[in-house]
């Protein structure tokens, strides 16, 4: 298990009744979370502080209610700064549990003491891109949604990285990976955060369970002769950490050695001291387990 416990401007205050109560900088939000199957609140009084609540609709989707939020605001994680926006389908533009992964691969990049090229696939608003670039890597950032790529550029600028060696590409990630292989481009680090379900820029349907193996196999071919790491995240309940570890071992570990580890990502719940599961990751790195 990897716990994102170093946040100062984000805090998971409480979780109950299928919802999480979160502090994002100055603002407190209530958002649905299917992992929260318990009804007991850690601190009932905290829930009265909410500035906005996302409520699902029975017809699909949902909306922000009791909303006193600004259109955007910023939040910091160490040297990194991100712009938040209350989006459709409950999102804010940032997944705070991923900070555990940012810290992990940033340490590998800094410790390499050599040029490191990173490919970030399904890169969303660029949390991992900004972290890798701040650690000193050159990054290729790929996402199918033009709006998300634009927000990633904004996050890079907020973090003082507007002139960093980052290429932003709007494309179908699997097709991009296949073209990169034909072009002979290689990377020391690969990060991917594929959605459970989605559509590419041409309307292509994406289902992770059906394409995970091809994606991992194809991306693994892009690792250089001196690779550092490969990271894949999953929020798909049908893909357990051990399932992803098996894929990673088959297509990366078996060929390159090193170490493969998988586990759940988690956020600490401050009112109870418990941990909320927030998806899973599988990590390969070129070294022995410590």
C-alpha positions in Angstrom: 0.0 0.0 0.0 1.2 3.5 -0.9 -0.2 6.4 1.2 -0.2 10.0 0.0 0.5 11.4 3.5 2.6 14.5 2.7 -0.1 16.9 1.6 -0.4 20.2 3.4 -3.1 21.9 1.3 -5.3 18.9 0.7 -6.9 16.9 3.5 -9.5 14.0 3.5 -11.4 15.2 6.6 -14.0 12.4 6.8 -15.7 9.7 4.8 -19.2 8.2 5.3 -22.5 7.5 3.6 -20.9 6.9 0.2 -19.2 10.4 0.3 -15.8 11.9 1.1 -15.4 15.3 2.8 -12.3 17.0 1.5 -10.4 20.2 2.1 -8.8 21.6 -1.1 -6.9 24.6 0.0 -9.5 27.1 1.4 -12.5 25.1 0.2 -14.3 22.0 1.5 -16.1 19.7 -0.9 -18.3 16.7 -0.6 -18.0 14.2 -3.4 -19.4 10.7 -3.9 -17.1 7.7 -3.5 -18.3 4.1 -4.1 -15.5 2.8 -1.8 -17.2 4.5 1.2 -19.6 1.7 2.2 -19.9 2.7 5.9 -22.3 5.1 7.5 -20.5 6.1 10.7 -19.0 9.6 10.5 -15.8 10.4 12.2 -16.8 13.9 13.1 -20.4 14.9 12.1 -19.7 18.6 12.8 -17.1 18.8 10.0 -19.7 18.1 7.3 -21.4 21.5 7.9 -18.3 23.2 6.6 -18.8 22.2 3.0 -18.6 24.9 0.3 -20.1 22.6 -2.4 -21.5 19.1 -2.8 -21.5 17.0 -5.9 -24.8 15.0 -6.2 -25.3 12.3 -8.7 -28.5 12.3 -10.9 -30.6 9.1 -11.3 -30.6 9.8 -15.0 -26.8 9.8 -15.2 -24.1 12.4 -14.5 -24.7 14.9 -11.7 -24.1 18.5 -10.6 -22.5 20.6 -8.0 -25.0 21.9 -5.5 -24.8 24.3 -2.5 -21.9 25.7 -4.6 -20.0 28.7 -3.3 -16.8 27.8 -5.1 -14.9 30.1 -7.5 -14.5 29.0 -11.1 -10.8 28.1 -10.4 -8.4 28.2 -7.5 -4.8 26.9 -6.9 -3.4 24.2 -4.6 0.2 23.4 -3.9 2.1 20.2 -3.2 5.7 21.0 -2.3 7.2 22.8 -5.2 4.2 22.0 -7.5 1.2 24.2 -8.0 -2.1 23.0 -9.7 -5.2 24.8 -10.9 -8.4 23.2 -9.7 -11.8 23.4 -11.4 -15.1 21.8 -10.3 -15.8 19.6 -13.3 -18.6 17.4 -14.4 -18.6 13.8 -13.0 -17.3 15.1 -9.6 -13.7 15.8 -10.6 -11.5 18.8 -9.6 -8.7 18.2 -12.1 -6.4 16.4 -9.6 -6.2 13.0 -8.0 -4.4 13.7 -4.6 -3.6 10.0 -4.0 -1.2 10.1 -7.0 1.2 12.2 -4.9 2.6 8.9 -3.6 3.6 8.0 -7.1 4.9 11.5 -7.9 7.3 11.3 -4.9 8.4 7.8 -5.9 9.4 8.4 -9.5 10.7 11.9 -8.8 13.2 10.3 -6.5 14.3 7.9 -9.2 14.7 10.7 -11.7 16.8 12.9 -9.4 18.9 9.9 -8.3 19.7 8.9 -11.9 22.1 11.9 -12.4 21.7 11.5 -16.2 19.2 12.7 -18.8 15.8 11.0 -18.3 13.1 11.0 -20.9 9.6 10.2 -19.6 6.4 9.3 -21.6 3.2 10.2 -19.7 0.2 8.5 -21.3 -3.5 9.3 -20.5 -1.8 12.3 -18.9 -5.0 14.2 -18.0 -4.1 17.6 -16.4 -0.5 16.8 -16.0 0.1 16.0 -12.3 2.7 13.4 -13.2 4.1 15.5 -16.0 4.7 18.5 -13.7 6.3 16.3 -11.1 8.6 14.5 -13.5 9.6 17.8 -15.2 10.3 19.4 -11.8 12.5 16.5 -11.0 14.6 17.2 -14.1 13.1 14.9 -16.8 12.1 15.8 -20.3 8.5 14.7 -20.8 6.2 13.8 -23.6 2.6 14.4 -22.4 -0.1 12.6 -24.3 -3.9 12.8 -23.8 -6.9 12.5 -26.2 -8.7 15.5 -24.7 -7.5 18.9 -25.9 -9.0 20.7 -22.9 -7.1 18.5 -20.4 -3.8 19.1 -22.3 -4.4 22.8 -22.1 -4.9 22.6 -18.4 -1.7 20.6 -18.1 0.1 23.5 -19.7 -1.4 25.9 -17.2 -0.3 23.6 -14.3 3.3 23.5 -15.7 3.3 27.3 -15.9 2.0 27.7 -12.4 4.9 25.4 -11.2 7.5 27.5 -13.0 7.9 25.0 -15.9 6.6 26.9 -18.9 10.0 26.6 -20.5 10.7 23.0 -19.4 11.3 20.4 -22.0 7.7 19.1 -22.2 5.9 18.2 -25.5 2.1 18.3 -25.3 0.4 16.0 -27.7 -3.4 15.4 -28.3 -3.7 11.9 -29.6 -5.0 8.4 -29.0 -2.4 7.0 -26.6 -2.2 3.4 -28.0 -1.8 4.7 -31.5 0.8 7.2 -30.4 2.8 4.4 -28.6 2.7 2.2 -31.8 4.0 5.1 -33.9 6.7 5.8 -31.4 7.9 2.2 -31.7 8.1 2.5 -35.5 10.0 5.8 -35.1 12.5 4.2 -32.8 11.9 6.7 -29.9 12.7 5.4 -26.5 12.2 6.5 -22.9 13.8 5.9 -19.5 10.4 6.2 -17.7 6.8 5.4 -18.7 3.8 6.5 -16.8 0.2 5.6 -17.7 -3.1 6.3 -16.0 -5.7 4.8 -18.4 -9.4 5.4 -17.8 -11.7 2.4 -17.2 -13.8 3.6 -20.2 -13.5 6.4 -22.6 -13.4 7.6 -26.2 -10.5 8.7 -28.3 -10.4 11.9 -30.4 -12.0 10.0 -33.3 -14.8 8.5 -31.2 -12.9 5.2 -30.6 -14.3 3.3 -27.6 -11.7 2.5 -24.9 -12.3 -0.3 -22.3 -9.2 -1.0 -20.2 -10.0 -4.6 -19.5 -9.9 -5.3 -23.2 -6.8 -3.3 -24.1 -4.6 -3.4 -21.0 -2.4 -6.2 -22.2 -1.8 -4.7 -25.6 -1.1 -1.3 -24.0 1.4 -2.6 -21.5 3.1 -4.8 -24.2 3.4 -2.0 -26.7 4.5 0.6 -24.2 7.2 -1.7 -22.8 8.9 -1.8 -26.2 9.5 2.0 -25.8 11.8 1.5 -22.8 15.4 2.5 -23.5 18.5 0.4 -22.9 18.9 2.0 -19.5 15.4 2.3 -18.2 14.4 3.6 -14.8 10.8 2.9 -14.2 7.4 1.9 -15.6 4.2 2.9 -13.7 0.6 2.0 -14.5 -2.4 3.1 -12.5 -5.9 1.7 -12.5 -9.2 2.8 -11.1 -10.9 -0.2 -12.7 -12.4 -2.5 -10.0 -12.1 -5.5 -12.3 -8.3 -5.1 -12.5 -6.7 -6.0 -9.2 -3.2 -5.0 -8.2 -2.1 -8.6 -8.8 -3.6 -8.6 -12.3 -1.6 -5.5 -13.2 1.5 -7.0 -11.5 1.2 -10.1 -13.7 1.1 -8.0 -16.8 4.0 -5.9 -15.7 6.1 -9.0 -14.8 5.4 -10.6 -18.1 6.2 -7.7 -20.4 8.7 -5.7 -18.4 10.2 -7.7 -15.5 10.8 -10.9 -17.4 12.8 -9.1 -20.1 14.6 -6.5 -18.0 14.9 -7.9 -14.5 14.5 -5.3 -11.8 11.6 -5.2 -9.3 7.8 -5.3 -9.8 5.6 -4.2 -7.0 1.8 -3.6 -6.9 -0.6 -2.3 -4.3 -3.4 0.0 -3.4 -3.1 3.8 -3.3 -4.7 5.3 -0.2 -5.5 8.6 1.5 -5.5 9.1 5.3 -8.8 10.1 6.8 -7.9 12.7 9.4 -11.0 12.4 11.6 -10.6 8.6 12.2 -7.0 7.8 11.4 -8.2 5.2 8.9 -7.2 4.9 5.2 -9.5 5.3 2.2 -8.5 3.1 -0.8 -8.2 5.2 -4.0 -7.3 2.8 -6.9 -4.1 0.8 -7.5 -0.7 1.0 -9.1 1.9 -1.4 -10.4 5.5 -0.2 -10.4 8.6 -1.6 -12.1 12.0 -0.2 -11.5 15.5 -1.1 -12.5 16.8 -2.2 -9.1 16.4 -4.6 -6.3 13.8 -4.3 -3.6 14.9 -2.3 -0.6 
